[in-house]
Amino acid sequence: MEDCIFCKIVNRELPGEIVYEDDRVLAFLDIHPKAPIHLLLVPKSHLASIQNEGSEDVAGELVSAAKHIAKEKGLSSYKLVFNVGREAGQTVNHLHLHLLSGGPSELTI
């Protein structure tokens, strides 16, 4: 998607502090964090919302990646959030999962 900020981060056209990447998912720090650790996990291919056809498999990949990141970073407690639609707080029309945690004080992302 030409105007999508998350696609531009995935394509390295815009900067993002990337903390995880595999062949289908990219995770980076949220620029407006709501917790000490606030990551956004996005599929590398553009999908506007969890309401789109085929989003269930992609959502599962995002959740699996979030679990991997949490384990790798030593997070035993965290929140995973999908915002679906403008009224629910989805400000970027690219499916994304928020991973939020207070995290251990010594943790660095």
C-alpha positions in Angstrom: 0.0 0.0 0.0 1.6 3.2 -1.2 0.5 5.5 1.7 0.8 3.0 4.5 3.3 4.1 7.2 3.8 0.5 8.4 4.5 -0.7 4.9 7.1 2.0 4.6 8.7 0.8 7.8 8.6 -2.8 6.6 10.2 -1.7 3.3 12.8 0.5 5.2 11.5 3.6 3.5 10.9 5.1 7.0 12.9 4.4 10.1 11.7 2.2 12.9 13.4 0.7 15.9 13.1 -2.9 14.9 13.3 -5.5 17.6 12.2 -8.7 15.7 11.9 -9.9 12.2 11.1 -13.1 10.4 10.0 -13.9 6.9 6.4 -12.7 7.6 6.4 -10.5 10.6 8.2 -7.3 11.7 8.1 -5.9 15.3 9.2 -2.4 16.2 8.9 0.1 19.1 5.7 2.2 19.1 6.6 5.9 18.8 3.8 6.8 21.2 4.2 4.1 23.9 1.5 3.5 26.4 3.7 1.2 28.6 7.4 0.9 29.4 7.5 -1.7 26.7 5.2 -1.1 23.7 5.9 -3.0 20.5 3.9 -3.1 17.3 3.9 -6.4 15.4 2.9 -6.1 11.7 2.6 -8.6 8.9 5.1 -7.8 6.1 2.4 -7.9 3.5 -0.3 -5.3 3.7 -3.6 -6.3 5.2 -5.8 -3.4 6.4 -7.7 -5.0 9.3 -8.5 -8.2 11.2 -11.9 -7.8 9.5 -10.3 -8.7 6.1 -10.6 -12.2 4.6 -7.7 -14.4 5.6 -6.8 -12.3 8.6 -7.1 -15.2 11.0 -3.9 -16.9 9.8 -2.0 -13.6 9.8 -3.3 -12.8 13.3 -2.1 -16.2 14.5 1.4 -15.5 13.1 1.5 -12.1 14.9 0.5 -13.8 18.2 3.1 -16.5 17.8 5.8 -13.9 17.1 4.6 -11.9 20.2 5.0 -15.0 22.3 8.4 -15.6 20.9 9.5 -12.0 21.6 8.1 -12.1 25.2 9.9 -15.3 26.0 13.2 -14.1 24.4 13.0 -10.8 26.4 12.0 -12.5 29.6 8.5 -11.0 29.9 6.3 -13.2 32.1 3.5 -10.7 32.0 2.2 -8.7 29.0 -0.9 -7.6 27.1 -1.7 -8.3 23.5 -4.2 -5.9 21.8 -5.8 -5.7 18.3 -7.6 -2.5 17.7 -10.3 -3.1 15.0 -11.7 0.0 13.3 -11.3 3.8 14.0 -13.8 3.8 16.8 -11.8 1.2 18.6 -8.5 3.1 18.2 -7.1 1.7 15.0 -5.3 4.7 13.6 -3.2 2.9 10.9 -5.1 0.8 8.4 -2.5 -2.0 8.4 -3.3 -5.0 10.7 -1.1 -4.8 13.8 -0.8 -6.3 17.2 0.3 -4.3 20.3 2.5 -6.0 22.8 2.6 -4.0 26.1 4.4 -4.7 29.3 5.9 -3.1 32.4 8.7 -5.6 32.0 11.6 -6.1 34.3 13.4 -2.9 35.1 16.7 -4.2 33.7 15.2 -5.1 30.3 16.4 -3.2 27.3 14.7 -3.7 23.9 
